[in-house]
Amino acid sequence: MSRYKVLKASDIRQYWSEVVNEVACENTRILIEKSGVPVASVVSRQDLEWLEERRLEIGRVAGDNG
């Protein structure tokens, strides 16, 4: 099961190697905040592939209905 944590952009820069290892090895999702506002995420390759598959499925469904 995936879990996520919130990190500040400055922490991401400082601990990039550790963040990458945690995402890749522990299946953690990282939400990056800048001035307290969520601006980006770091996800595993598997999560990215899953998201891309969902995007394509939604596009096909939307195309079928339009």
C-alpha positions in Angstrom: 0.0 0.0 0.0 1.3 3.4 -0.9 1.7 6.1 1.6 2.7 9.8 1.1 4.4 12.5 3.0 4.6 16.2 2.5 7.9 18.0 2.2 9.0 21.6 1.6 10.7 22.3 -1.7 13.8 23.3 0.2 13.9 19.9 1.9 13.5 18.2 -1.5 16.6 20.0 -2.8 18.6 19.2 0.3 17.6 15.5 0.5 17.0 14.6 -3.1 18.9 11.3 -3.1 17.1 10.1 0.0 13.7 11.2 -1.5 14.4 9.2 -4.7 15.3 6.1 -2.7 12.3 6.3 -0.5 10.0 6.7 -3.5 11.6 3.9 -5.5 12.2 1.4 -2.7 9.4 2.1 -0.2 6.7 3.1 -2.6 6.2 6.5 -0.9 4.6 9.4 -2.7 5.9 12.8 -2.0 3.8 16.0 -2.1 6.0 19.0 -2.5 4.9 22.3 -1.0 6.3 25.8 -1.6 5.2 28.4 0.9 2.7 25.9 2.3 1.0 25.4 -1.1 1.1 22.0 -2.9 3.0 22.5 -6.2 4.3 19.1 -7.3 4.7 15.4 -6.5 7.3 12.7 -6.8 5.9 9.3 -7.5 7.4 5.9 -8.5 7.7 4.8 -12.1 4.9 2.3 -11.4 2.6 5.0 -10.1 3.4 7.1 -13.1 2.5 4.3 -15.5 -0.7 3.7 -13.6 -1.6 7.4 -13.9 -0.9 7.4 -17.6 -3.1 4.4 -18.2 -5.9 6.1 -16.3 -5.4 9.2 -18.4 -5.6 7.2 -21.6 -8.7 5.4 -20.4 -10.5 8.7 -19.6 -9.5 10.0 -23.0 -11.0 7.0 -24.7 -14.2 7.2 -22.7 -14.5 11.0 -23.3 -13.9 10.3 -27.0 -16.6 7.7 -27.1 -19.2 10.1 -25.6 -18.3 13.1 -27.7 
